Amino acid sequence: MSEPAYADIARTALEQILATQLGAIGSAATLVADTIAAGGVLQVFGTGHSRIVTLELAARAGGLAPVSMLAVKDLVMFGGADPGPILDPTYERESGLAERIYELAKPSPQDAFLIVSNSGINAAVTEMAALARERAHPIIAVTSLTHTRSAGARTTQGAHLADLADVVIDNLAPAGDAALEITPEVRIGAISSFTGVLIAQLLTELVCRRLLERGINPPVYTSANLASGDTRNADLLERYDGRVRPIEP
């Protein structure tokens, strides 16, 4: 049986990320290390499938403890909003969500933001970036520059995510994300989650190495499914209690 075409797409994407994005990831790692060293946390936000990348960074075994995941569902879980509207997949286009999510989270002035959006065009992510910028938080964007600059992208007003960030990491996904054409009418093989998770893990490693260079022991979670996990994580949970959101089981 021949190898699936997506396997070649994935290999190529990995190689291209390593060839073209390590500089941006390194700059982002320095920004995050500065934030952690100053006592801040990294606030990560995305909507739709971009939440996969934020979840990879937050409360992850082998991941940094000072990472708090923000999401539209926070309006229900922490704000008591009606859950009905957030079940609409187009809800991320509604203006005003970002400010409500931000106010619920109450970020500290020293916190940084990492915002993930393949398209980089919907109101929730662009307004979150604009809000973070107005309040002087450093901003990292993980987005598809091909999509956000595509003539075929859905028309929106105002700046896109990439225009608002201090550091932009390109996930190298094509416009529309689906990278494999099966027929002229059928495209499959979304790539943004795959490259996004790779970026998240590269970023985590480089942040830890930068902290070690400064003589700071990286605050990293141990798997709770190891016998030593709960004990080793207890101090981190206490240190960031009230500043890092728990994620659902």
N, C-alpha and C positions, 0 to 999 in steps of 0.2 A: 504494500500500500504506500502510495506516495505521501510525502510529508504535507500536512495542511499548509496552505499558503500563509495563514496567520502566523505560523511559526517563524517564517522568514521576515514578515513585517515586524514581529516582536524583536527579533535579533537586530534588525536594522535600526529600530527605534532605540534600543538600548545603546548601540554603538554611537548613534548620533547624539544622544543625550550626553554620553561621556566625552564625545569629541567637541561639543559646542556649548554645553551648559555648566561645566564645572566651575568656570569663572564666576558666573552669576550665583551658583549655589554656594561657592566659597564666600562671596560678599554677603549673602544672606546669613551664612553661618556666623560670620563675624558680628553682624547686627544682633543675632539671637544671643550669642555669647555675651555681648555687651549688656543686653537686657537682663540676662540671668545673673551676671556678675553684679549688676546694680540692684538686684533684689526684685526685678520685674518678672512677669510671666509672658509667655507667647499666647496671644489670643488667636485661635484659628477659626476661620469661618468659610463656609461654602454652602451652596444649595444643590438640590438634585443629586446627581451621581458624583459631583465634586466633594460631597461629604465623605466619600470613601477615602479621599486623601487626608482630610482633617481627622478622621477616625484613626488613620494609620499613625498620626502624630500624637494623639491624645490617649492617656491612660493605657499605654501599650507596653507589654512586656519588652524590656530592652529599650524602652523609649524614655524621653525626658519627662520628668514629673511636672515641671512648671509649664505645662501646656494645657490650656483650657479651650475646650471645643464649644463654639457658639453655633446655634442652628435656629432655623425658623420655628422648630418645634418647642424651643424655649418659651415662646409666647404662651403655649399651653401648659408646659410642665412647670414653669416658674412664674408665669404671669397670669394664669387662670383664664386665658382666652378660650373662646369657643374653638374646638378642634376642627369643626367643619371646613372652614376656609383653607386650612393648610393642606387638605387632601387634594386641592386643585393644583395640578402640576404647573400651572401658569402663575401661581400666587407669587413666585419670586419676582415677577415683573411689577408688582404693586409698590408704588412709592410709599415711604413711611415705615416700612418694616424694620429697616436697619436701625433707625433711631430707637425704636421700641426694644429691640434685642440688645443694643448697646446699653441702654439705661438699666435693663434688667441685670446685665452682667457687671456693671459698675467697675470697669477697668481702672487700674491705677495709672497715674500719669507716666510712670516708667515702663509700662507694658508696651510690647510691640504687637503688630498684627500680621498674620499671614492669611491671605485671602485667596481662595481657589475658585476659579471659574473657567471652564474651557472656552466659552464664547466671550466672557468678559463684558457682556453688554446689558445684563438684566439689572433692574433697579436695586434689588436687595444687595448685590455685591458692589455695584458702583457707588451707591449711597453709603455703604459701610466704609468703603475706602475714602470717600470724601469726608465723612465724619471723623475718621481716624486721622486724616491729614489735618483737618481743621484743629484738632486737639493735640497735634504735635506728636502722635504716635508714629514710630517708624513703620513702614508698610512694605511687605514682601508680597508680590503677586505671582501665582502659578497659573498660567493661562496659555491658550493657543494664539500666538501672534498671527498665524495664518488665518484662523477663523475671524479674529476680531478686526483684521484689516481686509477681510474678503469683501469683494463687491457683492457677493451673494448673501452676506450676513443680514439678518433681520434688521431693518432700519430702527435705530433708537436715537434719542436726543442726548446731548451731553457727552462728557468724557467717558471713555471705556476704562476698565480696570487697569490696563497696562499704562494708561496715561497718568494715573494717580499714585503709582507705587514708587518707592525709593529703589527697590531692586525688582527686576522682572525676570522670572525663570520661565522660559518657553517650554511647554510640554511637547511641542513638535507634532501635535495632532493636526490632521487636515481639517479644513472647513467641514463642519458637520460631524466630525469625529470618526465616523465609520471609514476605515482605511482599505477595505477589501471590496472590490466590485465583483459581484457574482454574475449579474446581468446588468445591462444599461439601466434597468429600473430598480435593482436590488443591491444595496451596499450594506455590509456587515463589518464586524471587526473593529469596534471602538478601541481606541488606543490611549485615551487620556487617563484612564484609571491606572493602566499598566505603567505608563511613564510617570504618573503622579506619585505612585507608591515608591517607585525607584528614587525619585527626587526626594521624597520624604525621608527615606532611609539614608541616602547620601548626606542630606542636610543634618540628620541626627548624628552621624559619625563625625562630621566636620565640626559641629558645635562641641561635642565632647572633647575632641582633640584640642580645640582652641581653649576650652576651659582648663584642660590639663596643663597646657602651656603657661597658663596664668597661676598655676598652683591650686586650682579649684577642683575638688572632686566632683565629677559630673553627677547631678541628681537624677539617677536613672532607676526606673522600676525593675524589680525582679518579678518573674511570673508568679502570680498567686496560686498557680497549680503546681509549684514546687513546694516541698516541705518547709523551706526557709522563707518562702515568699511573703507571707503575711507579716512575719517578724521584721524582715528587712525593709518592708515598705512602710511600716508604721510611722517611723520618724518623718518620712517624706509626706505622708498624708497629713500628719500634724502640722508640718512646716507650711504647707500650702492650703490648709483648711480654710474655706471661705473665699479663696482666691482662684481655685481651680475647680471647675464644674465636674461633678461625677458623671460618668456616662452610664447609660442603661445597661443591664446585664444582657 
